[in-house]
């Protein structure tokens, strides 16, 4: 019997924000992507276990949703200042 394989990607919703998480080529690193409004955020998080990487992405979403965080976005470029 074949051993079950790990999923290629994880996806979820945290506080109404959809995110995706895929394993990176380097072991223990994951690529993430989510969008808040018009802004798409992506990057890399470290976590040997998928649940740890998911938690890191959720913490980044929480950070971006904090009050006053929107004031730091340059309206002309959409980039964080």
Sine and cosine of phi, psi and omega as CSV:
sin_phi,cos_phi,sin_psi,cos_psi,sin_omega,cos_omega
0.00,0.00,0.69,-0.73,-0.04,-1.00
-0.97,0.24,0.56,-0.83,0.03,-1.00
-0.98,0.21,0.67,-0.74,0.01,-1.00
-0.90,0.45,0.58,-0.82,-0.01,-1.00
-0.99,-0.12,0.36,-0.93,0.05,-1.00
-0.97,0.25,0.51,-0.86,0.04,-1.00
-0.91,0.40,0.55,-0.83,0.01,-1.00
-0.94,0.34,-0.52,0.85,-0.05,-1.00
-0.54,-0.84,0.43,-0.90,0.10,-0.99
-0.87,-0.49,0.56,-0.83,0.05,-1.00
-0.64,-0.77,0.42,-0.91,0.01,-1.00
-0.21,-0.98,-0.03,-1.00,0.04,-1.00
-0.78,-0.62,0.79,-0.61,0.05,-1.00
-0.77,-0.64,0.88,-0.47,-0.03,-1.00
0.81,0.59,0.61,0.79,0.03,-1.00
0.99,0.13,0.06,1.00,0.00,-1.00
-0.97,-0.25,0.84,-0.54,0.05,-1.00
-0.98,0.17,0.69,-0.72,0.04,-1.00
-0.69,-0.73,0.40,-0.91,0.10,-0.99
-0.80,-0.60,0.48,-0.88,-0.04,-1.00
-0.63,-0.78,0.83,-0.55,-0.02,-1.00
-0.80,-0.60,0.56,-0.83,0.04,-1.00
-0.91,0.40,0.61,-0.79,0.04,-1.00
-1.00,0.04,0.18,-0.98,0.03,-1.00
-0.91,0.42,-0.57,0.82,0.02,-1.00
-0.98,0.18,0.74,-0.68,0.00,-1.00
-0.90,0.43,0.66,-0.75,0.02,-1.00
1.00,0.05,0.01,1.00,0.03,-1.00
-0.87,-0.49,0.55,-0.84,-0.04,-1.00
-0.75,-0.66,0.57,-0.82,0.11,-0.99
-0.99,-0.14,0.70,-0.71,0.01,-1.00
-0.81,-0.58,0.31,-0.95,0.05,-1.00
-0.40,-0.91,0.71,-0.70,0.12,-0.99
-0.44,-0.90,0.30,-0.95,-0.03,-1.00
-0.78,-0.62,0.72,-0.70,0.12,-0.99
-0.86,-0.51,0.94,-0.33,-0.08,-1.00
0.92,0.40,-0.79,-0.61,0.01,-1.00
-1.00,0.05,-0.19,0.98,-0.11,-0.99
-1.00,0.00,0.83,-0.56,0.08,-1.00
-0.98,-0.19,0.80,-0.60,0.03,-1.00
-0.94,-0.35,0.68,-0.73,0.06,-1.00
-0.56,-0.83,0.34,-0.94,0.00,-1.00
0.11,-0.99,-0.37,-0.93,-0.08,-1.00
-0.75,-0.67,0.68,-0.73,0.08,-1.00
-0.81,-0.59,0.39,-0.92,0.01,-1.00
-0.96,-0.29,0.67,-0.74,0.05,-1.00
0.06,-1.00,0.88,-0.48,-0.01,-1.00
-0.89,0.45,-0.65,0.76,0.00,-1.00
-1.00,-0.09,0.61,-0.80,0.01,-1.00
-0.85,0.53,-0.59,0.80,-0.02,-1.00
-0.91,0.41,-0.55,0.84,0.07,-1.00
-0.93,0.37,-0.67,0.75,0.02,-1.00
-0.91,0.42,-0.64,0.77,0.04,-1.00
-0.88,0.48,-0.68,0.73,0.00,-1.00
-0.89,0.46,-0.63,0.77,0.04,-1.00
-0.89,0.46,-0.66,0.75,0.02,-1.00
-0.92,0.40,-0.66,0.76,0.04,-1.00
-0.88,0.47,-0.61,0.79,0.04,-1.00
-0.92,0.40,-0.60,0.80,0.05,-1.00
-0.92,0.40,-0.62,0.79,0.06,-1.00
-0.90,0.45,-0.71,0.70,0.04,-1.00
-0.84,0.54,-0.66,0.75,0.00,-1.00
-0.89,0.46,-0.68,0.73,-0.01,-1.00
-0.95,0.32,-0.40,0.92,-0.02,-1.00
-1.00,-0.02,-0.05,1.00,0.00,-1.00
-0.87,0.49,0.56,-0.83,0.06,-1.00
-0.86,0.51,0.64,-0.77,-0.01,-1.00
1.00,0.02,-0.26,0.97,0.00,-1.00
-0.92,0.38,-0.59,0.81,0.01,-1.00
-0.90,0.43,-0.48,0.88,-0.02,-1.00
-0.93,0.38,-0.34,0.94,-0.03,-1.00
-1.00,0.07,-0.02,1.00,-0.01,-1.00
-1.00,-0.01,0.79,-0.61,0.05,-1.00
-0.95,0.31,0.90,-0.44,-0.08,-1.00
-0.90,0.44,-0.47,0.89,-0.04,-1.00
-0.97,0.23,-0.56,0.83,-0.03,-1.00
-0.96,-0.28,-0.37,0.93,-0.06,-1.00
0.98,0.21,0.12,0.99,-0.03,-1.00
-1.00,-0.10,0.46,-0.89,0.11,-0.99
-0.94,0.35,0.65,-0.76,0.01,-1.00
-0.97,-0.23,0.00,0.00,0.00,0.00
